[in-house]
Amino acid sequence: MDKKMIYGRVAALRERMAKEGIDAVVMTSTDDHASEYVHDHYKVTEFFSGCTSDNVTLVIYPETAHLWTDGRYFISAAGELEGTGIELMKMGEKGVPTAHEHLKMNFPARGVLAMDRTCITHKDACGLTCGLEAVVMDIDPAEGIWTDRPARPKSRPFILDETVTGEGAESKLSRIRQKMKAAGARFHFVSDLAEIAWTLNIRGDDVFCSPLVLSFLLIGNESCSLFMAEEAVTEELAAYLKGIGVEIHPYDEAFSFLKENTAGYPVLIDGACTADAYFAAVEENGRAVDEESPIELMKAAKNPIEIEHIKDFYLRDSAALCKFLFWLDKNVGEIEIDEISAAEKLDSLRAEVPGFLELSFPTISAYGANAAMAHYAPQPGACASLSKRGFYLVDSGGQYMGATTDVTRTAVCGELTEEEKKAFTLVAAGHFNLMYAKFRKGSTGKVLDAFARGPLWAEGVDYNHGTGHGIGYILNVHEGPQSVRWHSAPYTDGVEFLPGMIVSDEPGLYVEGKYGIRTESILLARDDFENEYGKFMAFDCLTFAPVDRRALDLRYLSDRDVARIDAYHAEVFEKVAPFLNEEEKQWLYEMTRPLS
């Protein structure tokens, strides 16, 4: 993006700030629904900064500007912000203040702090303004500046049959109402798009790489109201929703309807994922029961029908990846392949799987040093060509009519250094440690994280991202509440793993300017056994693709590590070989033969 254009946009915003007496503007990279991936209409932080990270807080002062993002984007954000006059603030790094701390240090007493309260959660708004003597002004920073802003999406939803979901919407609403009653609430206001889609068994195309419908949902003890674009309502959808007791209202009426119809009543509302403006409407007119939405945990534990579909599509998705890895191995150095053409090849193979809907996120295709950027995105005319040396990292996934997939493999392109082999082996050891872990029932992700990081920590190295995230069912590729990470994270620290939860297992190691390595498989939690010490759980692996044996250095693997890798590879060959042609099958046999 043109850096002069970014500079001009920030200058235009500062002119508005001067006219309206604003001392700072805060923007976040989310939308009215606290989404991770957002429609182009909501990419306000990208418009003003050029930073494409999906986790951004941007603070514009009259003279300076600062952008916070997490470790996945430190390298890419630094390049995107260079020459814009916006300073990168690396979240979580030593000596780097949080956005709130920075405001406390630099914001004038009784100053005016402006933000779009529909695009920041109540929790985040409170965190930013806590302790500030600030007058909060509700504005849209892009108004009058982003003149060609895309309109909000209005895709037509489709309905999922119970043979796909395993539970009807009426049953889900009944269970939600039981949780509302337990919380002492008359209503439950839901703004999280995945929760709405799951509850009503509908999907859409309003969010990039996520089959969601832009909407709000207000569940009452005896009523239910869905707010969405009128143009998107088909006769089929209207009849379906009427049949399950759901009234349809225009999307833009959600705020006024919420204020007028819940006044005086307790409303269950999750301040961590509800926009501050909507939370305030409830708080001012009734009693806000600020608790985690019960829907999140309900949809996190997949039911038997969902699990059946997930296993089937993950196997087919794995076969597509294996076909790609075979193609890559045979063609690197023989034909011209760059990061974009490699991604296009994998995307095309995935699209051939029956039931494919779309990608679950843009394919991360990174060769050599580019892979050190954990969420690297190659650009036309500025991407690397693959050659017969080093590593190629590919992180990808698909949306299917029965699963949301995610997988990462780091492939050997040719000659490797001893350092690269050691790093790859440590990552693999951690990956299989978690895959084969046995753990006490009631364990959280903070307990499980050490399984994956142990081999790396033992060598004094680490990776700057979580080890595992939950995944939705034909929904978001990143969903909670379960996660695997060592550091504290609100709303996830106390979440115990339950049977039916799925989580990624993705340790990595990244050295700026040299290489990036990540190995990711998806795991399904299940009950394992019970003895005199208690109940224990384990994981079943859903992903079946080889971990490149040519990069494994046996000096850094124990006998147990080798046995685990061999057992996994034997299962990979057994399950995937039937999907391959003879040449692909022979390649897979060589990639999965025993190490010992």
N, C-alpha and C positions, 0 to 999 in steps of 0.2 A: 504494500500500500504506500502511496505517495506520502512521505513524511511531512512535506510542506502542507499538504491537505489536512493532516492531523493537527499540525500547529495552528492552521487557520480556524479549524473547528473549535479548538480550545480557546483561541482568542475571541471568537464570537460568543462563546459561553461566558467568558470573563467580562465582556461588554455588558451582557445581561446582568451579571452579578453586580457590577458597579451601579447600574441603573436601579436595581431593586434592593440594594443594600445587603447583599448576601456575602457572608464571610467565608463560606466553604460549601461546596456541593459534593455530596457522596452518592456514588452509583455502584450498583452490584450487577453481576452478569446474569442474573436470573430474570424470571418473568412474574406475572401475577400469581403463579402457582408454585413458586420456589423450585422450578425445574432446573435440572443440570444442563440438559441440551434444550435450546430454545429456538423458536421460529425466528427468522431474520428480522421480523418486526421488533423484537425485543433486544437486539444486539447493540444496545446503547453504549456499553463500555468499549466494545470493539469499534464503534463509530468514532468515539472520541480519542481512542488510544492506539488502535491498530492491533491490539493484543487479542489473539484468538483463544486464549485460555478460557475454559468453561468454569473457572473458579476465580473470580476477580472482584476486588473492591478497589474503586478508583476515587481518590479524593483530589478535587481541584480547589486550590486556594487562589487568591488574586495574583500571586507571584510565582507560585510553585505548584507542581502536580506530582502525585505519588500513586503507584499501583502495586497492590498486594496480590500475590498468587502463590501457589504451593510448589513443592519441590519437583513435581512432574514437569513444570513449565519454566523453571529458572533459566535454562539455556535458550529456549525458543523465545521467551518473553524478552530477554535481554536484547536479542537481535531485532525483535519487532519494535521495541521502544527506543532503540538507538536513533538519535537525531530528532526525537519528538519533543524533547524538553520534559518528558515524564520520567521520574526516577523509579526504578524497580525496587520494591521492598520484598525481600525473600521471607515468606512466612515461616516462622518457627526457627529461623537461624539465630545464632547467638548475637546479641547486640542489636537486633532488628525489632523496633517497637511494633506493636499491633496497630491497626488503623485507629482503634480507640485511644491507645496510649499516645499516638502521634497527635490526634486531635486535642487531647488534654494538654499536651505540651505547646501547641501552636495556635489553638483557637482562642479568640479574645473573649473575655468575660461579657456575658449578656449579648453575644454575637448572634448572627442569624445563620443557622445551618439548614441547607436545603437538600431535600431528597424526594424521590418518587416513592411515596409510602405504599403504593400498590406493587412495587417491585423490590421490596425488601421485607424480610420476615419480621414479625413482631419481636422475636428473640434477638435478631441481629440489630434491629433499630434500638432496642433497649440497651444492648451491649455497647453500641457506638455512642449513645448519648448519655450513658450513666456518668454522673459526676460533672457533666458539662453545664455551665450556666448558659444554656442556649435556647433561643427561640427557634423552633423547628418549623420550617416552611415546606409545604407539600407542593412540589413542582415536577413537571416532566422536563428534564434538562434538554432533551432533543427538540422541544417545541420551538418552531420558528427557525431552526438551524438545519435539521434533517428534513429537507424539503421533498426528497424523493423516497421517503420511508415506505417500505413495503406494508401493505394492509395486513390486518390480522387474518390468519387462515380460516377457511370455512369448508373443510373437507366433509364428505358425507360418511358417517360412521357405518360399520358393519357389525352384525350381531354374531356372537359365538354360540354355537350349539352346546348343549349340556354334555354331549359326547366328547367335546373338546375341553370344557371347563371342569367337568366332574361335579359341579354344584350349580343349581339355578340361582338367579338373582334374588328371588323371593326368600330362599333359604338364607342367603348371605345377609339380606336386610334384617331378617328376624334375629340372627345372631348378633348383628351390630346393635339392634335395639335392646337386646339383653345387656350388652356392655354399657349402653347409655343409661339404662335403669340403674345398674350397679354404681355408676358415677353420679347419679342424682341429676341427670340432664334430661330436659324436655326435647332438645334438638341437638343434632350433631352437624356442624358446618364443615364440609370437606372441600378443600381446594386443590389437594394433591391429585394430579391428573391420573396417575397410575392407580391410586386408590379408587377413584371414580370409575375408571374403566374396569377394574377387577370386580367391584361391587355389582355393576350393572351388566357385566359380560358383554361389553361393547368395545370396539377398537376403531381407530380412525387414522388420519394421516396429517394431523395438525402440527406435529413436532418432528423435527429432523431425526431420522433413524429410530424413532419410538412411535409405535402405532397408537397414538393417543388422540383424544378429542378435547379441544379447548372448552372447558366447562367448569361449573361449580355445582355442588350437590348439597342440598339441605334436607337432612333426614329428620323427620319428626316422629313422635311416638306413633302417630296414626297417619302420617302424610310423608310425601317425598317429592321434592322439586328439583328438577334438573335445569340448569341455565346454560344454553348453548346458542350458537348462531342459528337464527330461524331458517336461513337459506340452506342449511345443512340437514334439516329434518326431512326425511323421506316418509312416505306413507307407511312403509314397512316398519321403520323405526318408531313412528308415532303409535302405531297399533301395538307394537311390542311393549313399549314403555307404559302405555295405558293398561295393558294386560297385567303388568306387575305393580300397578298402583303408583306410577311416577308421572307427575305433571311436568310439562315442558314450558319454560319461560325464556325470553330473550336473554342472551348472555349479559348485556349491559344493564339488566334490571336486577342482577344479583345483589348489588350493594344496597339499593333502596329496599328490596324485598326483605333482605336480612334484617335491616333496621326496623322495618315496620311490623314484621310478623313474629319476631322473637322478643320484642320489648317486654321486660319484666320476667322472662323465663330463663332458667339456667341453660346455657349452650355449651356443649362439649366442643372445644376448639383447640387445635394444636398450635401453640404460638411459635413452635420451631419451624413449621412449614406453611404457616398462614401469613399472608401479607399484612403488614402493620395496619393499613387502612381498614381492612375487614375486621381484624381483631379489635380495633378501637371501636368500631360500630357496635360490636357485641358488648364490649366492656362498658360503653356509655349508656346502653339501653337495657341492660339486664345483668346477668351474672355469668361471667366467662369462667367455665370450668377448663382451665388450661392444663390439659393432660395429653400425653401421646395418643394419637388416634389408634383405636383398637384394630382398625383395618390393616395397619402395617404388619402387625404380627400375624394376623389371620392369613394374609396372602403370602407371607414369607415361608410358611410350612406348606409345602405342596401336597395335594391330595393324591391318592393312588392313580387316578385317571391322568392327572397332570404329569406325574412321574413316568407313567408308561409312555406318554407322548414325548416327554423330554429325553428319555433314554433312546428312543428311536431316532429322533432328529439329531441328537448329539453324535450318534454313531454315523449317520449319513453326512453330517457336517465334518466329522473327523476324516471320513473317506475323501471328501472334497479337498481337505487340507493335505492329505497324503498324496493325492494326485498332483497337487501343486508343488509339493516338496520334491517329488520325483521329477517333474518338468524342470524345476529350478536346477536340481543337481545335474541333469543331463545337458543343460543349455548354457549355464554360466560360463563365459569365456568362449562359447561357440557362436552365439548370436548376441546382438546388442540387447541388453536388458538394463533398464534403469529402474529406480524406485517406483515410478508411476506405472510403467508397463508391467512390472511384477505384480503390483497391487491389482491392476486391471485384469490380469490373468487369473489371480485367485478369486476376485469378485465374480468373474464370469463362470468359473467352476462352481462356486457356491450357488449362483443363480440357477444352475441346472438341476439343483436338488428339488424334487417335487414338494410343493408346499412352501417354497421360498416366497417371502413378501418383500423384504428389503434388507440392507445391511443394518446391524444393530449399532454401529458407529463407523465413521470413516476409517478405512483400513490404515493402520500405522505400518508403513513400509520404510525401513531404515537400514542403510548399509554403512558399515564401518563406524566412523566417528559420529555420524548422524544419529545412531542408535543410542548414544549417550543422553539424548533428549528423550525422556521416557514417553512423551506423547508427541513425537515429531510428526509433522505433516509435510510431505514433499510437495513442492510447487512446480508447475510446468516451467521449463527453462532454467530451473535452479535446483535440480535434484541430481543425486549421484548415480553413476553407472556402476553396475556390479562387475567385479573382476575376480580372478582366481586367487584371492587371498582374503583372510579375515572372515568376519561374521556378517550375516544378513538377518535382521530381526523383523518378524511380521506378527502383529497383534491385530486380530480381526474377529468378526462374528456376524451372525445373521439373525434376522427375524423370520420365523417360520410359523405356519399354522399349527403350532404345538410346542414351541420352544423359543427362547432367546439364547443365543450362543455367544461364547467368548473364548478365545484361545490364543496363546502366544507360543511361538517356537523361534529359537535362534538357530539358524542353519549355517553349517560350515561351507564357505565358498572356495576355500583353498588353504594355502599355507597359514599356520597359526603360530604365534609366539608362545613360549612357555607360560608367560603371564596370562595370556588369553585362555589357555587350556586350564590353568589352575582356577581362574575366575569362573569359567563355565562349569567346572566340576563342583566347586563349592555351591554354586546356585542349584545345580542338579541334586546334590546331597540334601540341601534344605527343602527342595521341592518334594522329594520322595519321603523325607522325614514327616512332613505334614500329611501327605497323601496316605501314609500307612500308620498314622498316629492312633493310639488307643487313649481315650481320655475319660475322666469321670463325668457322669451325667450331671449337668448343672454347670459345666465349664463354660467360660466366655472366651471371646476372641483374644483377650489379653493373655490368657493362659496358653492358647494354641500358637500364638505368634512365635514363641521361642523355639518351637519345633523347626520352623522354616529358617529362622535367622541364626540358629545355633552354630552351624558350620561356618558361617560368615563371621559372626561375632568372635569365634575362636581364633580367627586370623586377623581380627582387628579391623574388619571392613563391614559396611552396611549399605542399605539402599534407602532412599529418601521418599518412600511411599508406603502405603499400607500393604500388607501381605495378601489380604483377601477381602472381597466385597460380595454382598448378596446379589442375586440376579433375579429379575422378574420373569413372569410367564407370559410370553408374547407382550412384554411391557418394557421397562427400562433395563438396560444392561447393567446399570449400577442401582441396586436397591438395598434397603436395610430391612430390619434394624441390625441384623447380624453383620459382623465384620471381623477381620483378623488384623490386629495392629497392637503394637506394644504401648503406644502413648495414649493418654486419656482422650476420649472423644465423647461429648455429651450425647445421651440417648443411645449409646451403643455399649458403654463399659459394662453395664449390668445385664446385657442381653445374653441369656443362656442358649446354647445350641439345642435345637429340637429336631426330632426325626422329620425328614422332609425338607429341611432347609438346605439350600445349595449355596456354595461359596467358592470363590476363586482361590487358587493356590498359586501365587505368582511372585516368588522371590526374584531378585535381580541384582545386578552389579553394573555400575556405570562409571566410566572414567572419561571425563571431558577431553575431547580432542583425540581419543583413542578408539573406544568401543563401548557398546552397551549390550548387556545380556539379560534376557528375562525368559523364564520358562513358566508358562501358565496352563494349568488344567483346572477343570471344574469338578468339585466334589459334592456328593450328596450325603448328608448326615443321616445316620441310622443308629438304632439301638444295637448293641453287639452282644453283651453277656452280663450276667449278674453273679456275684459270688459273695463270700463273707465280707469283702471289703466294700461292696456297694455295686451300683449299676455303672456299666461302662458303655461308651459309644465309639463308633468308628466311622470312616468314610468309605463310600463306593465312588470310584472314579468314573466320570461321565465322558471324559475326553480320551481318545485313542489315537495318538500320533507319536512317532518315535522322538526321543530326545537324542540328538545327534551324537552317536557313540564315538565318532571320530575326534570329538573334542574332549572326551573324558580321559582324565589322567588318573589311573588306578592308584597312584601314590596317595591321593587325597580321599580315597574311598575305603571304608571299612568292608569287611566280608559281608556284613548285613546290608550295607549300601548296595553292593554288587548284586546280592540276591534279590533285593527289592527291584532294582532296575531290570534285571533279567526276567523276573516274574511279570512286571508290567509290560515289557516288550513282547513276551510270549502271548499275553492277552491282546495286545495291539494287533499282532499278526493274525491271530485266530479270528478276531472280530472284523477286521478291515479287509483282509485278503479277498473275501467273496465279492467285494465291490470293485475290484481292480482287474485290469487286463493282465496278461501273462508277464509282460515286461515290467509293469508297475509292481506286480506281485513279487517278482524276483528281486527287484530293488528293495522292497519292504522286508523281504526275508533277510537280506544282507544288513539292513539297518537295525533289525531287531534280533539278530543272532546273539547268543549269550556272550557276555564279556569274559566270563571265566572259562 
